[in-house]
Amino acid sequence: MKLTAKQIFFVTLICAALGFAAWTFLAAGTKTNSRHGAPFNLVDDLGAPITDRALQSHPSLVFFGYTHCPEVCPTTLYEMAGWFKALGPAADGLKAYFFTVDPERDTPEIIHGYTSNFTDRVTGITGDPAEVQKVIKEWQIFVRKVPTADGDYTIDHTASVFMLDDQGRLKGTIAYGEEVNSALAKIQTLLKSAG
């Protein structure tokens, strides 16, 4: 069957698109083997200094959210608490971090009270708004303030939990609302890869 010039053009276009998609996938896969994020100087939920070095020497779960969040953040922290409980002693070396995307309202005291309502296994992180914005940018987190009718605001933000190995390398994500057995299987794989 002879192809017309128009058909050849569309076949070429499709092949180029598929090639670009494959390149993007391979590039993203390569990125998972390098350290994720960038250096930062913030404070934890007890007011102590914390840097990017906290994300090394153990596997970590990292989530970006805020304490005034109406649904995604409390649901995710509740699920995290459940993962730690289900994994038991197998997760002793696993750490979890809750980076605020709302440092103007989330002081160390507020973020500590918030995370500790769910579990004592999650460390809240806040600090200077400019430094927080730097982390958000480096992690490529989507954040958008949404004004409310009463003059306040909510924040739309990335809802995935990031999984880092003991070298601080991104190994995957857990989607918001992901089925519990799937999430636990991913975490177990992460724990096995630590070493």
Backbone as a printed PyTorch tensor [residue, N CA C, xyz], in Angstrom:
tensor([[[  0.8350,  -1.1790,   0.0000],
         [  0.0000,   0.0000,   0.0000],
         [  0.8830,   1.2460,   0.0000]],

        [[  0.6160,   2.1480,  -0.9340],
         [  1.4030,   3.3680,  -1.0460],
         [  0.7930,   4.4490,  -0.1560]],

        [[  1.6530,   5.0870,   0.6580],
         [  1.1960,   6.1550,   1.5430],
         [  1.2570,   7.4940,   0.8320]],

        [[  0.2790,   8.3320,   1.1240],
         [  0.2860,   9.6840,   0.5670],
         [  1.2630,  10.5380,   1.3740]],

        [[  1.5880,  11.6860,   0.8360],
         [  2.4960,  12.6130,   1.5390],
         [  1.9210,  13.0070,   2.8990]],

        [[  0.6000,  13.1850,   2.9450],
         [ -0.0550,  13.5670,   4.2070],
         [  0.0800,  12.4410,   5.2360]],

        [[ -0.1160,  11.1890,   4.7940],
         [ -0.0060,  10.0500,   5.7000],
         [  1.4270,   9.8920,   6.2000]],

        [[  2.3990,  10.0870,   5.3110],
         [  3.8110,  10.0010,   5.7060],
         [  4.1220,  11.0700,   6.7540]],

        [[  3.5900,  12.2660,   6.5510],
         [  3.8080,  13.3480,   7.5110],
         [  3.2770,  12.9710,   8.8890]],

        [[  2.0390,  12.4170,   8.9360],
         [  1.4490,  12.0530,  10.2230],
         [  2.1930,  10.8870,  10.8800]],

        [[  2.6510,   9.9210,  10.0910],
         [  3.4350,   8.8050,  10.6410],
         [  4.7400,   9.3330,  11.2300]],

        [[  5.3860,  10.2400,  10.5100],
         [  6.6320,  10.8450,  10.9940],
         [  6.3870,  11.6130,  12.2850]],

        [[  5.2900,  12.3580,  12.3300],
         [  4.9340,  13.1400,  13.5190],
         [  4.6940,  12.2270,  14.7230]],

        [[  3.9830,  11.1270,  14.5090],
         [  3.7070,  10.1750,  15.5880],
         [  4.9970,   9.5360,  16.0830]],

        [[  5.8680,   9.1440,  15.1510],
         [  7.1550,   8.5450,  15.5510],
         [  7.9960,   9.5250,  16.3590]],

        [[  7.9950,  10.7890,  15.9400],
         [  8.7550,  11.8090,  16.6720],
         [  8.1920,  11.9860,  18.0800]],

        [[  6.8580,  11.9990,  18.1840],
         [  6.2200,  12.1570,  19.5010],
         [  6.5460,  10.9710,  20.4150]],

        [[  6.4880,   9.7640,  19.8430],
         [  6.8110,   8.5690,  20.6350],
         [  8.2800,   8.5810,  21.0630]],

        [[  9.1580,   9.0320,  20.1510],
         [ 10.5760,   9.1280,  20.4940],
         [ 10.8110,  10.1120,  21.6250]],

        [[ 10.1280,  11.2610,  21.5660],
         [ 10.2650,  12.2640,  22.6280],
         [  9.7490,  11.7200,  23.9530]],

        [[  8.6090,  11.0070,  23.9040],
         [  8.0470,  10.4250,  25.1290],
         [  9.0170,   9.4090,  25.7340]],

        [[  9.6370,   8.5860,  24.8820],
         [ 10.5970,   7.5960,  25.3900],
         [ 11.8130,   8.2820,  25.9940]],

        [[ 12.3080,   9.3330,  25.3400],
         [ 13.4590,  10.0800,  25.8660],
         [ 13.1220,  10.6910,  27.2210]],

        [[ 11.9120,  11.2840,  27.3260],
         [ 11.4810,  11.8960,  28.5830],
         [ 11.4290,  10.8470,  29.6900]],

        [[ 10.8830,   9.6690,  29.3700],
         [ 10.7910,   8.5900,  30.3560],
         [ 12.1720,   8.1540,  30.8180]],

        [[ 13.0960,   7.9740,  29.8720],
         [ 14.4500,   7.5460,  30.2360],
         [ 15.1790,   8.6260,  31.0280]],

        [[ 14.9700,   9.8680,  30.6650],
         [ 15.6070,  10.9690,  31.4060],
         [ 15.0820,  11.0200,  32.8230]],

        [[ 13.7790,  10.8150,  32.9910],
         [ 13.1960,  10.8190,  34.3370],
         [ 13.7390,   9.6550,  35.1370]],

        [[ 13.9140,   8.4960,  34.4810],
         [ 14.4650,   7.3380,  35.1830],
         [ 15.8750,   7.5840,  35.6610]],

        [[ 16.6770,   8.2990,  34.8500],
         [ 18.0410,   8.6210,  35.2490],
         [ 18.0350,   9.5290,  36.4640]],

        [[ 17.0830,  10.4750,  36.4920],
         [ 17.0210,  11.4260,  37.5970],
         [ 16.7520,  10.7320,  38.9310]],

        [[ 16.0520,   9.5960,  38.9010],
         [ 15.7510,   8.9090,  40.1440],
         [ 17.0040,   8.3380,  40.8000]],

        [[ 18.1160,   8.2880,  40.0740],
         [ 19.3450,   7.7610,  40.6520],
         [ 20.2860,   8.8490,  41.1520]],

        [[ 19.8420,  10.1040,  41.1070],
         [ 20.6470,  11.1950,  41.6370],
         [ 19.9380,  11.7790,  42.8540]],

        [[ 20.6840,  12.5320,  43.6550],
         [ 20.0960,  13.1430,  44.8400],
         [ 18.9710,  14.0650,  44.4300]],

        [[ 17.9000,  14.0270,  45.1960],
         [ 16.7290,  14.8200,  44.8540],
         [ 16.7210,  16.1180,  45.6350]],

        [[ 16.2040,  17.1660,  45.0160],
         [ 16.1140,  18.4530,  45.6940],
         [ 17.4450,  19.1790,  45.6790]],

        [[ 17.5970,  20.0830,  46.6230],
         [ 18.8030,  20.9090,  46.7060],
         [ 19.0870,  21.2040,  48.1700]],

        [[ 20.2740,  21.7120,  48.4890],
         [ 20.5800,  22.0560,  49.8790],
         [ 19.5700,  23.0600,  50.4360]],

        [[ 19.2220,  22.9020,  51.7160],
         [ 18.3240,  23.8530,  52.3630],
         [ 18.6950,  24.0030,  53.8350]],

        [[ 18.2880,  25.1240,  54.3990],
         [ 18.4520,  25.4010,  55.8280],
         [ 17.1100,  25.8630,  56.3630]],

        [[ 16.4290,  24.9670,  57.0670],
         [ 15.1020,  25.2620,  57.6050],
         [ 15.0740,  24.8950,  59.0870]],

        [[ 13.8850,  24.8040,  59.6580],
         [ 13.7630,  24.3820,  61.0610],
         [ 12.7310,  23.2660,  61.1490]],

        [[ 12.9370,  22.3660,  62.0990],
         [ 11.9670,  21.2920,  62.2770],
         [ 10.8430,  21.7540,  63.2060]],

        [[  9.9300,  20.8620,  63.4980],
         [  8.7590,  21.2460,  64.2880],
         [  9.0500,  21.4430,  65.7700]],

        [[ 10.2990,  21.2460,  66.1720],
         [ 10.7110,  21.5720,  67.5410],
         [ 11.5530,  22.8480,  67.5700]],

        [[ 11.6990,  23.4810,  66.3990],
         [ 12.4530,  24.7210,  66.3070],
         [ 13.9440,  24.5400,  66.1010]],

        [[ 14.3950,  23.3090,  65.9220],
         [ 15.8230,  23.0360,  65.7210],
         [ 16.1800,  23.1680,  64.2440]],

        [[ 17.4030,  23.6250,  63.9320],
         [ 17.8210,  23.7090,  62.5230],
         [ 17.7980,  22.3300,  61.8680]],

        [[ 17.4090,  22.3080,  60.6020],
         [ 17.4150,  21.0610,  59.8300],
         [ 17.8630,  21.3870,  58.4120]],

        [[ 18.7000,  20.5340,  57.8490],
         [ 19.2160,  20.7360,  56.4950],
         [ 18.8860,  19.5200,  55.6370]],

        [[ 19.2650,  19.6010,  54.3770],
         [ 19.0480,  18.4940,  53.4510],
         [ 19.7800,  17.2240,  53.8780]],

        [[ 20.7510,  17.3400,  54.7680],
         [ 21.4620,  16.1400,  55.2390],
         [ 20.5340,  15.2100,  56.0240]],

        [[ 19.4200,  15.7530,  56.5080],
         [ 18.4410,  14.9230,  57.2150],
         [ 17.8150,  13.8790,  56.3000]],

        [[ 17.9090,  14.0840,  54.9940],
         [ 17.3010,  13.1670,  54.0270],
         [ 18.2730,  12.0980,  53.5490]],

        [[ 19.3780,  11.9140,  54.2810],
         [ 20.3620,  10.9020,  53.9210],
         [ 20.5850,   9.9420,  55.0900]],

        [[ 21.2170,   8.8470,  54.7980],
         [ 21.5950,   7.7790,  55.7300],
         [ 20.4160,   6.9470,  56.2230]],

        [[ 19.2560,   7.1360,  55.6360],
         [ 18.0800,   6.3100,  55.9350],
         [ 17.0480,   6.5530,  54.8450]],

        [[ 16.1610,   5.6020,  54.5780],
         [ 15.0900,   5.8570,  53.6170],
         [ 14.0880,   6.8480,  54.2130]],

        [[ 13.4510,   7.6170,  53.3390],
         [ 12.5350,   8.6590,  53.8060],
         [ 11.2700,   8.7340,  52.9620]],

        [[ 10.2010,   9.1690,  53.6240],
         [  8.9640,   9.5480,  52.9480],
         [  8.8480,  11.0630,  53.0960]],

        [[  8.5910,  11.7660,  52.0040],
         [  8.5220,  13.2250,  52.0320],
         [  7.1940,  13.6690,  51.4350]],

        [[  6.5130,  14.5510,  52.1840],
         [  5.2260,  15.0770,  51.7260],
         [  5.2030,  16.5840,  51.9110]],

        [[  4.6360,  17.2960,  50.9370],
         [  4.4920,  18.7480,  51.0050],
         [  3.0210,  19.0820,  51.2350]],

        [[  2.7560,  19.8760,  52.2720],
         [  1.3730,  20.2320,  52.5730],
         [  1.3100,  21.4180,  53.5130]],

        [[  0.1800,  21.5850,  54.1850],
         [  0.0340,  22.6970,  55.1260],
         [ -1.0440,  22.3730,  56.1590]],

        [[ -0.9520,  23.0030,  57.3000],
         [ -1.8010,  22.6240,  58.4310],
         [ -3.2560,  23.0660,  58.3000]],

        [[ -3.5430,  24.0300,  57.4370],
         [ -4.9270,  24.4530,  57.2290],
         [ -5.6010,  23.6720,  56.1020]],

        [[ -4.9380,  22.6730,  55.5950],
         [ -5.4300,  21.8700,  54.4720],
         [ -6.7250,  21.1480,  54.8710]],

        [[ -7.7760,  21.2670,  54.0680],
         [ -9.0540,  20.6760,  54.4660],
         [ -9.1750,  19.1670,  54.2720]],

        [[ -8.4060,  18.5870,  53.3550],
         [ -8.6230,  17.1650,  53.0700],
         [ -7.3660,  16.3680,  52.7610]],

        [[ -6.5900,  16.7970,  51.7600],
         [ -5.4620,  15.9980,  51.2770],
         [ -4.4370,  15.7440,  52.3780]],

        [[ -4.0490,  16.7820,  53.1020],
         [ -2.9820,  16.6390,  54.1070],
         [ -3.3990,  15.7740,  55.3000]],

        [[ -4.5680,  16.0270,  55.9140],
         [ -4.9360,  15.1440,  57.0200],
         [ -5.1210,  13.6940,  56.5780]],

        [[ -5.6520,  13.5020,  55.3750],
         [ -5.8240,  12.1350,  54.8670],
         [ -4.4730,  11.4580,  54.6790]],

        [[ -3.5140,  12.1770,  54.0930],
         [ -2.1940,  11.6000,  53.8440],
         [ -1.4660,  11.2980,  55.1420]],

        [[ -1.5150,  12.1990,  56.1110],
         [ -0.8530,  11.9430,  57.3950],
         [ -1.5110,  10.7690,  58.1220]],

        [[ -2.8150,  10.6610,  58.0280],
         [ -3.5250,   9.5180,  58.6080],
         [ -3.0490,   8.2160,  57.9510]],

        [[ -2.9210,   8.2440,  56.6230],
         [ -2.4450,   7.0540,  55.9080],
         [ -1.0010,   6.7370,  56.2750]],

        [[ -0.1480,   7.7620,  56.3970],
         [  1.2460,   7.5340,  56.8050],
         [  1.3070,   6.8380,  58.1580]],

        [[  0.4990,   7.3280,  59.1010],
         [  0.4600,   6.7070,  60.4330],
         [  0.0810,   5.2310,  60.3040]],

        [[ -0.8700,   4.9400,  59.4250],
         [ -1.2820,   3.5610,  59.1960],
         [ -0.1800,   2.7140,  58.5890]],

        [[  0.6090,   3.3000,  57.6780],
         [  1.7170,   2.5530,  57.0690],
         [  2.7450,   2.1760,  58.1330]],

        [[  3.0990,   3.1360,  58.9810],
         [  4.0680,   2.8440,  60.0340],
         [  3.5490,   1.7420,  60.9570]],

        [[  2.2870,   1.8210,  61.2990],
         [  1.6990,   0.8060,  62.1880],
         [  1.7050,  -0.5640,  61.5280]],

        [[  1.3160,  -0.6150,  60.2530],
         [  1.2580,  -1.8930,  59.5400],
         [  2.6410,  -2.5120,  59.3600]],

        [[  3.6460,  -1.6860,  59.1280],
         [  5.0030,  -2.1920,  58.8940],
         [  5.7060,  -2.5800,  60.1920]],

        [[  5.2960,  -1.9910,  61.2980],
         [  5.8730,  -2.3350,  62.5950],
         [  7.3790,  -2.1240,  62.6450]],

        [[  8.1050,  -3.0330,  63.3160],
         [  9.5600,  -2.8810,  63.4700],
         [ 10.3260,  -2.8350,  62.1480]],

        [[  9.7530,  -3.3650,  61.0780],
         [ 10.4280,  -3.3350,  59.7730],
         [ 10.6740,  -1.9030,  59.3040]],

        [[  9.8820,  -0.9570,  59.8250],
         [ 10.0120,   0.4350,  59.4050],
         [ 10.7720,   1.2880,  60.4180]],

        [[ 11.4880,   0.6450,  61.3400],
         [ 12.2110,   1.4150,  62.3620],
         [ 13.2080,   2.3990,  61.7650]],

        [[ 13.8220,   2.0430,  60.6380],
         [ 14.8150,   2.9180,  60.0260],
         [ 14.2340,   3.9350,  59.0560]],

        [[ 12.9210,   3.9000,  58.8690],
         [ 12.2590,   4.7950,  57.9240],
         [ 11.8900,   6.1120,  58.6010]],

        [[ 12.1780,   7.2310,  57.9420],
         [ 11.8000,   8.5410,  58.4810],
         [ 10.7910,   9.1880,  57.5450]],

        [[  9.9960,  10.0850,  58.0980],
         [  8.9950,  10.7860,  57.2950],
         [  9.0420,  12.2770,  57.6130]],

        [[  8.8600,  13.0840,  56.5720],
         [  8.9470,  14.5420,  56.7100],
         [  7.7450,  15.2100,  56.0530]],

        [[  7.2250,  16.2240,  56.7430],
         [  6.0970,  17.0120,  56.2530],
         [  6.5960,  18.4400,  56.0560]],

        [[  6.9190,  18.7910,  54.7930],
         [  7.3700,  20.1450,  54.4690],
         [  6.1480,  21.0350,  54.2670]],

        [[  6.0890,  22.1490,  54.9780],
         [  4.9750,  23.0500,  54.7590],
         [  5.1370,  23.8160,  53.4510]],

        [[  4.0140,  24.1000,  52.8090],
         [  3.9990,  24.9920,  51.6540],
         [  3.4030,  26.3400,  52.0690]],

        [[  3.1830,  26.5010,  53.3840],
         [  2.5420,  27.6970,  53.9370],
         [  3.3140,  28.1880,  55.1670]],

        [[  4.5950,  28.5520,  54.9790],
         [  5.4300,  28.9040,  56.1360],
         [  4.9710,  30.1530,  56.8840]],

        [[  4.2000,  31.0190,  56.2210],
         [  3.7060,  32.2150,  56.9020],
         [  2.7760,  31.8560,  58.0740]],

        [[  2.0130,  30.7880,  57.9280],
         [  1.0960,  30.3770,  59.0050],
         [  1.6330,  29.2020,  59.8090]],

        [[  2.4370,  28.3470,  59.1700],
         [  2.8880,  27.1170,  59.8350],
         [  4.1900,  27.3340,  60.6050]],

        [[  4.0680,  27.8000,  61.8420],
         [  5.2270,  27.9350,  62.7240],
         [  5.6310,  26.5430,  63.2100]],

        [[  6.8260,  26.4100,  63.8010],
         [  7.2050,  25.0980,  64.3380],
         [  6.1750,  24.5510,  65.3280]],

        [[  5.6520,  25.4020,  66.2010],
         [  4.6820,  24.9410,  67.2000],
         [  3.4010,  24.4340,  66.5470]],

        [[  2.9140,  25.1730,  65.5660],
         [  1.6720,  24.7790,  64.8960],
         [  1.8600,  23.4880,  64.1130]],

        [[  2.9560,  23.3990,  63.3840],
         [  3.1720,  22.2010,  62.5670],
         [  3.4330,  20.9750,  63.4540]],

        [[  4.0760,  21.1790,  64.6160],
         [  4.3020,  20.0620,  65.5380],
         [  2.9800,  19.5530,  66.1030]],

        [[  2.1370,  20.4840,  66.5410],
         [  0.8390,  20.0720,  67.0610],
         [  0.0150,  19.3410,  66.0210]],

        [[  0.1300,  19.7890,  64.7820],
         [ -0.6350,  19.1900,  63.6910],
         [ -0.1720,  17.7680,  63.3920]],

        [[  1.1240,  17.5880,  63.1300],
         [  1.6190,  16.2510,  62.7630],
         [  1.4840,  15.2610,  63.9140]],

        [[  1.6930,  15.7360,  65.1550],
         [  1.6350,  14.8110,  66.2940],
         [  0.2130,  14.3330,  66.5880]],

        [[ -0.7880,  14.9890,  66.0020],
         [ -2.1630,  14.4850,  66.1230],
         [ -2.3350,  13.1660,  65.3780]],

        [[ -1.4440,  12.8960,  64.4240],
         [ -1.5470,  11.6850,  63.6170],
         [ -0.5410,  10.6270,  64.0500]],

        [[  0.7160,  11.0380,  64.2280],
         [  1.7850,  10.1070,  64.5790],
         [  3.0040,  10.8870,  65.0550]],

        [[  3.8320,  10.2280,  65.8440],
         [  5.0920,  10.8640,  66.2580],
         [  6.2260,  10.4930,  65.3060]],

        [[  5.8950,   9.8360,  64.1940],
         [  6.9170,   9.3880,  63.2390],
         [  7.1780,  10.3930,  62.1290]],

        [[  6.4010,  11.4780,  62.0750],
         [  6.5570,  12.4710,  61.0140],
         [  7.1590,  13.7510,  61.5970]],

        [[  8.2350,  14.2250,  60.9970],
         [  8.8720,  15.4810,  61.4020],
         [  8.3780,  16.6070,  60.5090]],

        [[  7.8080,  17.6310,  61.1240],
         [  7.3720,  18.7990,  60.3760],
         [  8.5530,  19.6990,  60.0630]],

        [[  8.5310,  20.3410,  58.8910],
         [  9.6170,  21.2400,  58.4910],
         [  9.0150,  22.5430,  57.9690]],

        [[  9.5290,  23.6590,  58.4990],
         [  9.0910,  24.9900,  58.1030],
         [ 10.3050,  25.9120,  58.1130]],

        [[ 10.0750,  27.2130,  58.0930],
         [ 11.2070,  28.1350,  58.1490],
         [ 10.9760,  29.3820,  57.3290]],

        [[ 12.0630,  30.0230,  56.9670],
         [ 12.0190,  31.2570,  56.2000],
         [ 11.2660,  31.0220,  54.8880]],

        [[ 10.2450,  31.8520,  54.5930],
         [  9.4550,  31.6340,  53.3730],
         [ 10.2800,  31.5640,  52.0880]],

        [[ 11.3210,  32.3750,  51.9770],
         [ 12.1550,  32.3360,  50.7640],
         [ 12.8780,  30.9940,  50.6450]],

        [[ 13.3410,  30.4660,  51.7670],
         [ 14.0240,  29.1720,  51.7560],
         [ 13.0420,  28.0450,  51.4480]],

        [[ 11.8270,  28.1440,  51.9950],
         [ 10.7900,  27.1520,  51.6930],
         [ 10.4590,  27.1890,  50.2050]],

        [[ 10.3480,  28.3860,  49.6340],
         [ 10.0590,  28.5060,  48.1990],
         [ 11.1640,  27.8870,  47.3490]],

        [[ 12.4010,  28.0070,  47.8130],
         [ 13.5230,  27.4020,  47.0960],
         [ 13.3720,  25.8780,  47.0510]],

        [[ 12.9910,  25.2890,  48.1800],
         [ 12.7940,  23.8340,  48.2430],
         [ 11.6390,  23.4170,  47.3330]],

        [[ 10.5390,  24.1680,  47.4040],
         [  9.3800,  23.8730,  46.5580],
         [  9.7750,  23.8920,  45.0810]],

        [[ 10.5540,  24.8810,  44.6900],
         [ 10.9850,  24.9930,  43.2970],
         [ 11.8950,  23.8330,  42.9040]],

        [[ 12.8580,  23.5080,  43.7530],
         [ 13.8060,  22.4290,  43.4330],
         [ 13.1100,  21.0710,  43.3430]],

        [[ 12.0920,  20.8620,  44.1640],
         [ 11.3570,  19.6010,  44.1360],
         [ 10.2750,  19.6020,  43.0560]],

        [[ 10.0910,  20.7460,  42.3910],
         [  9.0710,  20.8950,  41.3480],
         [  7.6720,  20.5870,  41.8820]],

        [[  7.3860,  21.1560,  43.0590],
         [  6.0810,  20.9850,  43.6890],
         [  5.1220,  22.0430,  43.1510]],

        [[  3.9490,  21.6110,  42.7610],
         [  2.9250,  22.5520,  42.3360],
         [  2.2950,  23.1780,  43.5770]],

        [[  2.2760,  24.5110,  43.6300],
         [  1.6700,  25.2380,  44.7450],
         [  0.9460,  26.4510,  44.1750]],

        [[ -0.3300,  26.6100,  44.5570],
         [ -1.0950,  27.7680,  44.1060],
         [ -2.0580,  28.2020,  45.2010]],

        [[ -1.9290,  29.4590,  45.6440],
         [ -2.8450,  30.0100,  46.6410],
         [ -4.1880,  30.2980,  45.9760]],

        [[ -5.2550,  29.9370,  46.6890],
         [ -6.6070,  30.1580,  46.1770],
         [ -7.3620,  31.0090,  47.1980]],

        [[ -7.6440,  32.2700,  46.8800],
         [ -8.3780,  33.1290,  47.8250],
         [ -9.7760,  32.5760,  48.1030]],

        [[-10.2150,  32.7370,  49.3410],
         [-11.5670,  32.3160,  49.7190],
         [-12.4330,  33.5490,  49.9490]],

        [[-13.7400,  33.3460,  50.0040],
         [-14.6940,  34.4520,  50.1230],
         [-14.5160,  35.2530,  51.4060]],

        [[-13.9920,  34.6140,  52.4470],
         [-13.8410,  35.3120,  53.7350],
         [-12.5140,  36.0680,  53.8440]],

        [[-11.7730,  36.1710,  52.7330],
         [-10.5090,  36.8960,  52.7460],
         [ -9.3120,  36.0470,  53.1140]],

        [[ -9.5340,  34.7700,  53.4110],
         [ -8.4460,  33.8530,  53.7350],
         [ -7.9920,  33.1790,  52.4350]],

        [[ -7.3370,  32.0340,  52.5410],
         [ -6.9340,  31.3100,  51.3430],
         [ -6.7340,  29.8370,  51.6630]],

        [[ -6.8490,  29.0290,  50.6370],
         [ -6.4240,  27.6290,  50.6840],
         [ -5.2690,  27.5050,  49.7020]],

        [[ -4.6590,  26.3260,  49.6530],
         [ -3.5310,  26.1240,  48.7390],
         [ -3.7100,  24.8040,  47.9970]],

        [[ -3.7360,  24.8960,  46.6740],
         [ -3.6810,  23.6870,  45.8490],
         [ -2.2130,  23.2820,  45.7730]],

        [[ -1.9250,  21.9940,  45.9360],
         [ -0.5170,  21.5620,  45.9320],
         [ -0.3840,  20.1130,  45.5080]],

        [[  0.8160,  19.7420,  45.1100],
         [  1.1330,  18.3530,  44.7730],
         [  0.7570,  17.4640,  45.9510]],

        [[  0.0950,  16.3440,  45.6570],
         [ -0.4340,  15.5010,  46.7320],
         [  0.2830,  14.1620,  46.8850]],

        [[  1.3440,  13.9260,  46.1190],
         [  2.0540,  12.6410,  46.2020],
         [  3.0360,  12.6160,  47.3650]],

        [[  3.3060,  11.4270,  47.8600],
         [  4.3710,  11.2000,  48.8430],
         [  5.5990,  10.7260,  48.0650]],

        [[  6.7290,  11.3870,  48.2890],
         [  7.9730,  11.0340,  47.6110],
         [  8.7540,  10.0360,  48.4610]],

        [[  9.3250,   9.0300,  47.8140],
         [ 10.1210,   8.0150,  48.5040],
         [ 11.5900,   8.1890,  48.1360]],

        [[ 12.4350,   8.4000,  49.1430],
         [ 13.8710,   8.5630,  48.9280],
         [ 14.6170,   7.4030,  49.5620]],

        [[ 15.6950,   6.9660,  48.9190],
         [ 16.5170,   5.9180,  49.5140],
         [ 17.4950,   6.5340,  50.5170]],

        [[ 18.4000,   5.7280,  51.0480],
         [ 19.2980,   6.2130,  52.0980],
         [ 20.4070,   7.1280,  51.5780]],

        [[ 20.4280,   7.3660,  50.2650],
         [ 21.3570,   8.3340,  49.6850],
         [ 20.6340,   9.6250,  49.2840]],

        [[ 19.3450,   9.7110,  49.6100],
         [ 18.5690,  10.8850,  49.2350],
         [ 18.1300,  10.8820,  47.7890]],

        [[ 18.1500,   9.7070,  47.1340],
         [ 17.7540,   9.5980,  45.7290],
         [ 16.2750,   9.2440,  45.6350]],

        [[ 15.5830,   9.9000,  44.7190],
         [ 14.1660,   9.6320,  44.5140],
         [ 13.9730,   8.2370,  43.9270]],

        [[ 13.1690,   7.4190,  44.5970],
         [ 12.9320,   6.0570,  44.1380],
         [ 11.5040,   5.8140,  43.6720]],

        [[ 10.6470,   6.8060,  43.8420],
         [  9.2670,   6.6470,  43.4010],
         [  8.3340,   7.5090,  44.2240]],

        [[  7.0490,   7.3740,  43.9420],
         [  6.0340,   8.1390,  44.6650],
         [  4.8650,   7.2450,  45.0520]],

        [[  4.1280,   7.6980,  46.0320],
         [  2.8670,   7.0730,  46.4040],
         [  1.7920,   8.1180,  46.1210]],

        [[  0.8350,   7.7650,  45.2940],
         [ -0.2040,   8.7130,  44.8890],
         [ -1.1730,   8.9700,  46.0420]],

        [[ -1.7960,  10.1240,  46.0040],
         [ -2.8240,  10.4430,  46.9910],
         [ -3.9560,   9.4210,  46.8890]],

        [[ -4.2940,   8.8200,  48.0120],
         [ -5.3740,   7.8470,  48.0430],
         [ -5.0200,   6.4870,  47.4690]],

        [[ -3.7290,   6.2300,  47.2340],
         [ -3.3250,   4.9260,  46.6810],
         [ -3.7350,   3.7990,  47.6250]],

        [[ -4.1310,   2.6970,  47.0480],
         [ -4.5900,   1.5420,  47.8290],
         [ -3.5020,   1.1250,  48.8180]],

        [[ -3.9020,   0.8020,  50.0380],
         [ -2.9460,   0.5960,  51.1280],
         [ -1.9380,  -0.5060,  50.8410]],

        [[ -2.3650,  -1.6160,  50.2670],
         [ -1.4230,  -2.7100,  49.9960],
         [ -0.3930,  -2.3210,  48.9440]],

        [[ -0.8120,  -1.5160,  47.9780],
         [  0.1160,  -1.0180,  46.9650],
         [  1.1480,  -0.0860,  47.6030]],

        [[  0.6800,   0.8180,  48.4700],
         [  1.5910,   1.7400,  49.1550],
         [  2.5820,   0.9700,  50.0260]],

        [[  2.0870,  -0.0150,  50.7680],
         [  2.9670,  -0.7990,  51.6410],
         [  3.9960,  -1.5850,  50.8340]],

        [[  3.5890,  -2.1180,  49.7000],
         [  4.5300,  -2.8670,  48.8450],
         [  5.6480,  -1.9500,  48.3540]],

        [[  5.3020,  -0.7180,  47.9840],
         [  6.3170,   0.2390,  47.5350],
         [  7.2900,   0.5720,  48.6680]],

        [[  6.7500,   0.7750,  49.8580],
         [  7.6160,   1.1200,  50.9950],
         [  8.5220,  -0.0540,  51.3460]],

        [[  7.9920,  -1.2710,  51.3060],
         [  8.7950,  -2.4520,  51.5890],
         [  9.9360,  -2.5940,  50.5780]],

        [[  9.6510,  -2.3050,  49.3150],
         [ 10.7100,  -2.3320,  48.2920],
         [ 11.7680,  -1.2720,  48.6000]],

        [[ 11.3250,  -0.0880,  49.0060],
         [ 12.2440,   0.9820,  49.3780],
         [ 13.1380,   0.5540,  50.5390]],

        [[ 12.5530,  -0.0650,  51.5410],
         [ 13.3170,  -0.4970,  52.7230],
         [ 14.3380,  -1.5730,  52.3480]],

        [[ 13.9640,  -2.4740,  51.4350],
         [ 14.8950,  -3.5290,  51.0050],
         [ 16.0720,  -2.9690,  50.2240]],

        [[ 15.8230,  -1.8500,  49.5090],
         [ 16.8910,  -1.2700,  48.6920],
         [ 17.8770,  -0.4590,  49.5300]],

        [[ 17.5060,  -0.1330,  50.7460],
         [ 18.3960,   0.6710,  51.6010],
         [ 19.6050,  -0.1700,  52.0030]],

        [[ 20.7380,   0.4440,  51.9850],
         [ 21.8950,  -0.3300,  52.4030],
         [ 23.1410,   0.4280,  52.2150]]])
